[in-house]
Amino acid sequence: MDYNDQIKNRVKRIEGQLRGILRLMEEDKDCKDVITQLSAARTAIDRTIGVIVSSNLVECVKKAEETHERSAEELIKEAVDLLVKSR
C-alpha cells in the first residue's frame, strides 16, 4: 500500500500529541488535562486506522476484481476484522 503524505501527516500530528501528553505529565498537570489529550490521541489513531483500512480495501478490491484472486466479500470481511481488532 502507498502511504501518502496525508496519512503520514496524520501520524506526525499524533506523534506531536503524544509528546505534548508527556510534557503535561512531566509538568505534573492535572490528570483531567492528560486524559483529555490521551482521548484525543486515541481518536486520532482510530481515525487513521480507518483511513488506512478503507484505502487499502479500495485498492485490494480493485486488484481482486482484475485478477479474480479473492472476492470483494472476503476482502470486506477481512477489513472489518482489522477494524474490530484495532478496538
C-alpha positions as CSV (number, residue, x, y, z in Angstrom):
1,M,0.0,0.0,0.0
2,D,1.1,3.5,-0.7
3,Y,1.1,5.6,2.4
4,N,0.5,9.1,1.1
5,D,1.6,12.4,2.6
6,Q,-1.8,12.9,4.1
7,I,-1.6,9.7,6.2
8,K,2.0,10.4,7.2
9,N,1.0,13.9,8.3
10,R,-1.8,12.4,10.4
11,V,0.7,10.2,12.2
12,K,3.1,13.1,12.7
13,R,0.3,15.1,14.3
14,I,-0.4,12.1,16.6
15,E,3.3,12.0,17.5
16,G,3.1,15.6,18.4
17,Q,0.0,15.0,20.6
18,L,1.9,12.2,22.4
19,R,4.9,14.4,23.0
20,G,2.5,17.0,24.4
21,I,1.0,14.5,26.7
22,L,4.4,13.5,28.0
23,R,5.2,17.2,28.6
24,L,1.9,17.5,30.6
25,M,2.9,14.6,32.7
26,E,6.4,15.9,33.3
27,E,4.9,19.2,34.3
28,D,2.6,17.4,36.8
29,K,-0.5,18.9,35.1
30,D,-4.0,17.9,36.2
31,C,-5.0,14.4,35.3
32,K,-8.1,15.7,33.6
33,D,-5.9,17.5,31.0
34,V,-3.8,14.4,30.5
35,I,-6.8,12.2,30.0
36,T,-8.4,14.7,27.6
37,Q,-5.3,14.7,25.5
38,L,-4.9,10.9,25.6
39,S,-8.5,10.6,24.5
40,A,-7.9,13.0,21.6
41,A,-4.8,11.0,20.6
42,R,-6.7,7.7,20.7
43,T,-9.5,9.2,18.5
44,A,-6.8,10.4,16.0
45,I,-5.3,6.9,15.9
46,D,-8.7,5.3,15.4
47,R,-9.5,7.6,12.5
48,T,-6.1,7.0,11.0
49,I,-6.6,3.2,11.2
50,G,-10.0,3.7,9.5
51,V,-8.4,5.7,6.7
52,I,-5.7,3.1,6.1
53,V,-8.1,0.2,6.2
54,S,-10.6,1.9,3.8
55,S,-7.9,3.0,1.4
56,N,-6.3,-0.5,1.4
57,L,-9.7,-2.0,0.9
58,V,-10.4,0.0,-2.2
59,E,-7.0,-1.0,-3.7
60,C,-7.5,-4.6,-2.7
61,V,-11.0,-4.9,-4.2
62,K,-9.9,-3.3,-7.5
63,K,-6.9,-5.7,-7.7
64,A,-9.1,-8.7,-6.8
65,E,-11.6,-7.8,-9.5
66,E,-8.8,-7.6,-12.0
67,T,-7.1,-10.8,-11.0
68,H,-10.1,-12.8,-9.7
69,E,-8.0,-13.9,-6.7
70,R,-10.4,-13.2,-3.9
71,S,-14.0,-12.0,-3.7
72,A,-14.8,-8.5,-2.6
73,E,-16.9,-10.1,0.2
74,E,-13.8,-11.8,1.6
75,L,-11.8,-8.6,1.5
76,I,-14.5,-6.6,3.2
77,K,-14.8,-9.2,5.9
78,E,-11.0,-9.0,6.4
79,A,-11.1,-5.2,6.6
80,V,-13.9,-5.3,9.2
81,D,-12.0,-7.8,11.2
82,L,-9.0,-5.5,11.2
83,L,-11.1,-2.6,12.4
84,V,-12.6,-4.8,15.2
85,K,-9.1,-5.9,16.3
86,S,-7.9,-2.3,16.5
87,R,-10.5,-1.5,19.2
